[in-house]
């Protein structure tokens, strides 16, 4: 087509979109607001700059980009990073997303070299790379927050190795445990969370760049070089999957959901224990708030909000699963909706862990209230049954005898351990006066000295093992 017959410039072309040459009219403002993601994906900016620098270096290494263009691009990207760090960068809604905002600014700074940066890649593999880079760093930060939380648990557990409390099933008094042993249960949960988190990191840390839009590129790229530059452990091997996969984001949200579930369980116990009718603990004032009308109130807001925010994370997991469930290959615009749920899951888990790491050391344990609660539920009944078994009575018969003894204790308004020897012998002649050593709280605890048991000696050993396991997670 000659110049005379070529179509006139359109408003779309004047808008300056990278793809506007295909269209005869500009994007409607409502559509622009609806489709733009820069308001939230700008947090990918540093990852985008890092990925672009590695891509440019690869292009130059492959003689696709000149050394002069590479130098200009690297200088321009450094300038842009500085502007973002100083909050001087101007984010433009009309440039749609973080990638085009940075590319437009780069082109303004360095001219045609900025336009050449996108050679051999697409926003599809670019954003997939950016999200993986960003999430990898977020996982490392969350892992460090987990470590702080775990250390807080272990320090508090160590202070209460000998502090007896009632263990519960069905929220009913079951058997004596120690407060330290109870906290170690949450350490085990958090250890599994960190193991899952690290597995998620390994699958996240694979490079999609080089898949381009969906089919790869005709340029002689070196994906392995880019992977090394960015610290990726491997490549996404199928170009279609590389640009459309969001399993890693879903997996992270699943890990976050499990971790928040564990934190919510601890939050629920703190809330119950702090209730004056229970009175097992108190929380430091800085983690609580008062009432606008009731001057006496001290509300455990941090645990309550953690319990509530757990549902928020569950919702994000379901949102991402639903987002992906019916997408045909390869990339679809739907995937723009992956970022806000992922970002919020990261923020919620990270903030909750940080607060719990600060809150746990400030838990004041009321040992007298814990001890008093043990006298209310016949907590050593199982110890009496075990005593009878050791004297030759079959366990089911021992269970029946002790159940009748408990019923008698309740009828007289006393604890099983407070019944006189003559009364106890009425339920089994095998009972002797040495039974009272078995029925004490200390005797019950000490009897469970095996690994994983609640005896103070076993709890101390468990804390030592836990600290060693914590050290194994530290970077080499």
C-alpha positions in Angstrom: 0.0 0.0 0.0 1.4 3.4 -1.0 1.5 6.4 1.3 -1.4 8.1 -0.4 -3.7 5.1 0.1 -2.6 4.3 3.7 -5.3 4.8 6.4 -5.0 7.9 8.5 -3.6 7.8 12.0 -6.3 6.7 14.5 -7.0 7.7 18.0 -5.9 4.2 19.1 -2.5 4.8 17.5 -2.2 8.1 19.3 -2.9 6.4 22.6 0.5 4.8 22.3 -0.4 1.2 23.3 2.1 -1.4 22.2 -0.6 -3.3 20.4 -2.7 -0.3 19.2 -1.8 -0.7 15.5 -4.3 -3.5 15.2 -7.2 -1.5 16.3 -9.3 1.3 14.7 -10.5 3.0 17.9 -9.1 3.6 21.3 -9.9 1.5 24.4 -13.0 2.8 26.2 -12.1 4.4 29.5 -14.3 2.0 31.4 -12.6 -0.9 29.7 -9.2 0.5 30.5 -10.1 0.8 34.2 -11.6 -2.7 34.2 -8.6 -4.4 32.5 -5.6 -2.4 33.8 -3.6 -4.1 36.6 -1.0 -1.6 37.4 -2.7 -0.5 40.6 -1.8 -3.9 42.2 0.8 -5.5 40.0 3.3 -2.7 40.4 4.7 -4.7 43.4 6.3 -6.9 40.8 8.4 -4.0 39.6 11.8 -5.1 41.0 11.2 -8.7 39.7 10.3 -7.3 36.3 13.5 -5.2 36.2 15.6 -8.2 37.4 14.0 -10.4 34.7 14.4 -7.8 32.0 18.1 -7.3 32.8 18.8 -11.1 32.6 16.8 -11.3 29.3 18.8 -8.4 27.8 22.1 -9.9 28.9 21.1 -13.1 27.2 20.1 -11.3 24.0 23.5 -9.6 23.9 25.3 -12.8 24.6 23.5 -14.4 21.7 24.3 -11.5 19.4 20.6 -10.6 19.1 21.2 -7.3 20.9 24.3 -5.0 20.6 26.6 -4.3 23.5 25.7 -0.6 23.2 22.0 -1.4 23.5 22.6 -3.7 26.5 24.6 -0.9 28.2 21.8 1.5 27.6 19.1 -0.9 28.8 21.0 -1.8 32.0 21.6 1.9 32.7 17.9 2.7 32.1 16.7 -0.1 34.3 18.9 1.0 37.1 17.5 4.5 36.8 14.0 3.2 36.9 14.7 1.1 39.9 16.1 4.2 41.7 13.0 6.2 40.7 10.7 3.5 42.1 12.7 3.2 45.4 12.5 7.0 45.8 8.8 6.9 45.0 9.4 9.2 42.0 8.2 6.8 39.3 5.0 7.9 37.6 2.6 5.0 37.2 0.2 5.5 34.3 -3.1 3.7 34.2 -3.2 4.0 30.4 0.0 1.8 30.2 -2.1 -1.1 31.7 0.4 -3.0 33.8 3.8 -2.9 35.5 5.6 -4.3 32.4 4.4 -1.7 30.0 4.9 1.1 32.5 8.5 0.1 32.9 9.0 -0.5 29.2 7.6 2.9 28.3 9.8 4.7 30.8 12.8 2.7 29.6 12.2 3.8 26.0 11.8 7.4 27.1 15.1 7.1 28.8 17.2 5.2 26.3 15.3 5.4 23.0 15.2 2.5 20.5 17.3 0.2 22.8 14.3 0.1 25.1 12.1 -1.0 22.2 14.5 -3.8 21.4 14.3 -5.3 24.9 11.1 -7.2 24.2 12.7 -9.2 21.4 12.1 -12.9 21.9 9.7 -12.6 24.8 6.0 -11.9 25.4 4.2 -10.4 28.4 2.9 -13.9 28.9 6.2 -15.4 29.8 7.4 -12.1 31.3 4.6 -12.0 33.9 5.0 -15.7 34.7 8.6 -15.1 35.4 8.0 -12.0 37.4 5.4 -13.7 39.7 7.8 -16.7 40.3 10.7 -14.3 41.1 8.5 -12.3 43.5 6.9 -15.3 45.2 10.3 -17.0 45.6 11.5 -13.9 47.6 8.2 -13.8 49.5 8.6 -17.5 50.5 12.1 -16.8 51.8 10.8 -13.9 53.9 7.9 -16.0 55.3 10.3 -18.9 56.1 12.3 -16.4 58.2 9.1 -15.3 60.0 8.3 -19.0 60.6 11.7 -19.4 62.3 11.0 -16.4 64.6 7.7 -17.9 65.5 9.2 -21.3 66.2 11.9 -19.8 68.4 9.3 -18.0 70.4 7.4 -21.2 70.9 10.5 -23.1 72.0 11.6 -20.4 74.4 8.1 -20.3 76.0 7.9 -24.1 76.1 11.3 -24.2 77.8 10.0 -21.9 80.5 7.1 -24.3 81.2 8.5 -27.7 80.9 7.2 -28.6 84.3 4.0 -26.5 84.3 1.1 -29.0 84.5 -2.1 -28.4 82.7 -5.1 -30.4 81.6 -4.9 -31.9 78.2 -8.3 -32.0 76.5 -10.2 -34.1 74.0 -13.7 -32.9 73.0 -12.9 -29.8 75.1 -13.2 -32.1 78.2 -10.4 -32.7 80.7 -8.5 -35.8 79.5 -5.1 -36.3 81.0 -2.3 -34.1 82.5 0.2 -32.7 80.1 2.6 -29.8 80.5 2.2 -26.3 79.0 5.6 -26.8 77.3 4.4 -30.0 75.8 1.3 -28.3 74.5 3.2 -25.6 72.8 5.5 -28.2 71.1 2.5 -29.5 69.3 2.3 -26.1 67.5 6.0 -26.3 66.8 5.4 -29.6 65.0 2.6 -28.1 62.9 4.8 -25.2 62.0 7.7 -27.5 61.0 5.4 -29.3 58.5 4.3 -25.9 57.2 7.9 -24.9 56.6 8.6 -28.3 54.9 5.6 -27.7 52.6 6.7 -24.1 52.0 10.2 -25.2 50.9 8.7 -27.8 48.6 6.5 -25.1 47.1 9.6 -22.9 46.6 11.4 -25.6 44.7 8.5 -25.9 42.2 8.1 -22.2 42.0 11.8 -21.7 41.2 11.6 -22.8 37.5 12.0 -20.4 34.6 9.1 -19.8 32.1 10.9 -17.0 30.2 11.6 -18.2 26.6 8.2 -19.6 26.1 7.2 -16.2 24.6 3.5 -16.0 24.0 2.9 -19.7 23.9 5.0 -21.4 21.3 8.6 -20.3 22.1 10.5 -17.9 19.9 12.4 -18.1 16.5 15.4 -16.3 18.0 18.4 -18.4 19.2 17.9 -17.8 22.9 19.7 -19.4 25.8 17.2 -20.2 28.5 19.8 -21.9 30.7 21.8 -18.7 30.8 18.8 -16.7 32.0 18.0 -19.4 34.6 21.5 -19.1 36.0 21.3 -15.3 36.0 18.1 -15.3 38.0 18.9 -18.2 40.3 16.3 -20.6 38.9 16.8 -24.3 39.6 15.3 -25.5 36.3 13.3 -24.6 33.3 9.6 -24.9 32.5 9.9 -27.5 29.7 6.7 -26.9 27.7 6.0 -23.5 26.3 2.3 -23.8 26.5 2.4 -24.9 30.2 5.1 -22.3 31.0 2.8 -19.3 30.3 -0.4 -20.8 31.6 0.7 -22.6 34.7 -0.3 -21.1 38.0 0.0 -24.3 40.1 2.8 -22.7 42.1 0.6 -19.8 43.2 -2.2 -22.2 44.1 0.2 -24.4 45.9 1.5 -21.5 47.9 -2.1 -20.5 48.8 -2.7 -24.1 49.9 0.4 -24.0 52.1 -0.7 -20.6 53.5 -4.2 -22.0 54.2 -2.8 -24.9 56.2 -0.4 -22.6 58.1 -3.2 -20.2 58.9 -5.4 -23.0 60.0 -2.6 -24.0 62.5 -2.2 -20.4 63.7 -6.0 -20.1 64.0 -6.1 -23.2 66.3 -3.5 -21.5 68.5 -5.5 -18.3 68.4 -8.6 -20.1 69.4 -6.9 -21.6 72.4 -5.4 -18.3 73.5 -8.9 -16.7 73.3 -10.4 -19.5 75.4 -7.6 -19.5 77.9 -7.7 -15.8 78.3 -11.4 -15.9 79.2 -11.8 -15.0 82.9 -13.9 -18.1 83.4 -10.9 -20.2 82.3 -8.1 -17.8 83.3 -5.2 -20.0 82.2 -3.2 -17.1 80.6 -3.0 -13.4 80.0 -1.8 -11.6 76.9 0.4 -8.5 76.9 -1.7 -5.4 76.7 -0.1 -4.3 73.4 -1.8 -7.2 71.6 -5.3 -6.4 73.0 -7.8 -3.6 72.8 -10.6 -2.3 75.0 -14.2 -1.4 74.5 -15.7 1.9 73.6 -18.4 1.4 76.2 -17.2 -1.2 78.8 -14.2 0.1 80.7 -13.3 -3.3 82.1 -12.8 -5.1 78.8 -9.5 -6.5 77.5 -10.2 -8.1 74.1 -7.7 -10.5 72.4 -8.0 -8.7 69.1 -4.9 -10.2 67.5 -5.9 -13.8 68.0 -9.5 -13.0 67.0 -8.3 -11.3 63.8 -6.0 -14.2 63.0 -8.9 -16.6 63.3 -10.9 -14.4 61.0 -8.2 -13.8 58.4 -7.8 -17.6 58.1 -11.1 -17.6 56.2 -9.8 -14.9 54.0 -6.9 -17.1 53.0 -9.2 -20.1 52.4 -11.2 -17.8 50.1 -8.2 -16.9 48.0 -7.3 -20.5 47.6 -10.7 -21.3 46.3 -10.7 -18.3 44.1 -7.5 -19.4 42.4 -8.7 -23.0 42.0 -11.9 -21.7 40.4 -9.9 -19.2 38.3 -7.9 -22.0 36.7 -10.4 -24.8 36.5 -11.8 -24.2 33.0 -9.0 -22.4 31.2 -8.1 -23.8 27.8 -4.4 -23.7 26.9 -2.5 -21.4 26.8 -2.5 -18.0 28.5 -5.9 -16.2 29.1 -6.6 -12.8 30.4 -8.3 -14.5 33.4 -4.9 -15.0 34.8 -4.6 -11.3 35.6 -6.9 -12.2 38.5 -4.2 -14.5 40.0 -2.2 -11.7 41.6 -4.4 -10.0 44.2 -5.4 -13.3 45.9 -1.7 -14.4 45.9 -0.4 -11.0 47.1 -3.0 -11.0 49.9 -2.2 -14.5 51.0 1.5 -13.6 51.3 0.7 -10.4 53.2 -1.8 -12.1 55.6 0.4 -15.1 56.4 3.6 -12.9 56.8 1.9 -10.4 59.0 0.2 -13.0 61.2 3.5 -14.9 61.7 5.3 -11.7 62.6 2.6 -10.8 65.2 2.5 -14.3 66.7 6.3 -14.3 67.0 6.0 -11.1 69.1 2.9 -12.2 71.0 4.0 -15.7 72.2 6.8 -14.5 74.4 4.4 -12.1 76.1 2.0 -14.9 77.2 1.7 -14.9 81.0 0.9 -18.4 82.2 -1.2 -18.8 85.4 0.2 -22.1 86.7 -2.2 -22.1 89.7 -5.2 -21.9 87.4 -3.9 -24.7 85.3 -3.3 -26.8 88.4 -6.8 -26.1 89.7 -8.3 -27.2 86.4 -6.6 -30.6 86.7 -8.6 -31.2 89.9 -11.9 -30.8 88.1 -11.9 -33.5 85.5 -10.4 -36.7 87.1 -7.4 -36.3 84.9 -5.5 -39.3 86.3 -8.3 -41.8 85.7 -6.3 -43.4 82.9 -3.3 -43.8 85.2 -5.5 -45.7 87.6 -6.6 -48.0 84.8 -2.9 -48.5 83.7 -2.1 -49.3 87.4 -4.7 -52.1 87.4 -3.5 -53.5 84.1 0.1 -53.7 85.5 -1.4 -55.7 88.4 -2.9 -58.2 86.0 -6.4 -56.9 85.3 -7.4 -56.9 81.6 -7.7 -53.4 80.3 -11.4 -53.5 79.6 -12.1 -54.7 83.1 -9.8 -52.0 84.5 -11.6 -49.4 82.4 -14.9 -50.5 83.9 -13.6 -50.4 87.4 -12.2 -46.9 87.1 -15.3 -45.7 85.4 -17.3 -46.8 88.4 -14.8 -45.1 90.7 -15.1 -41.8 88.8 -18.9 -42.0 89.1 -18.5 -42.5 92.9 -16.1 -39.5 93.1 -18.6 -37.3 91.2 -21.4 -38.4 93.5 -19.4 -37.3 96.5 -18.2 -34.1 94.8 -14.5 -34.9 94.9 -11.7 -35.8 92.6 -10.8 -39.4 91.9 -7.4 -38.8 93.3 -8.9 -37.6 96.6 -10.9 -40.8 97.3 -9.7 -42.8 100.3 -8.0 -46.1 99.8 -10.9 -48.1 101.3 -13.3 -46.5 98.7 -10.9 -47.3 95.8 -10.5 -50.9 96.9 -14.2 -51.4 96.7 -13.8 -51.2 92.9 -10.8 -53.5 92.8 -9.0 -55.5 95.5 -5.8 -55.1 93.4 -5.5 -51.5 94.6 -2.9 -50.9 97.3 -1.7 -47.8 99.1 1.0 -47.2 96.4 -1.8 -46.1 94.1 -1.6 -42.5 95.3 1.8 -42.0 93.8 0.2 -43.0 90.5 -2.8 -40.7 91.0 -0.7 -37.5 91.5 -0.2 -35.1 88.6 3.6 -35.4 88.9 3.3 -39.2 88.8 1.1 -39.1 85.8 3.4 -36.8 83.9 6.6 -38.7 84.9 5.1 -42.0 83.7 5.1 -40.8 80.1 8.8 -40.4 79.6 9.0 -42.0 76.2 9.8 -39.9 73.1 6.8 -37.8 72.3 5.4 -38.1 75.8 4.6 -35.3 78.2 7.1 -36.1 81.0 9.2 -33.1 81.8 12.3 -35.1 80.9 10.8 -36.1 77.6 9.7 -32.5 76.9 13.2 -31.2 77.6 14.6 -33.7 75.1 11.9 -32.8 72.6 13.0 -29.1 72.9 16.6 -30.0 72.3 15.6 -32.0 69.2 13.4 -29.2 68.0 16.2 -26.7 68.3 18.4 -29.0 66.3 15.7 -29.4 63.6 15.4 -25.6 63.6 19.1 -25.2 62.9 18.8 -27.6 60.0 16.5 -25.1 58.3 19.0 -22.3 58.5 20.9 -21.4 55.3 24.3 -23.1 54.9 
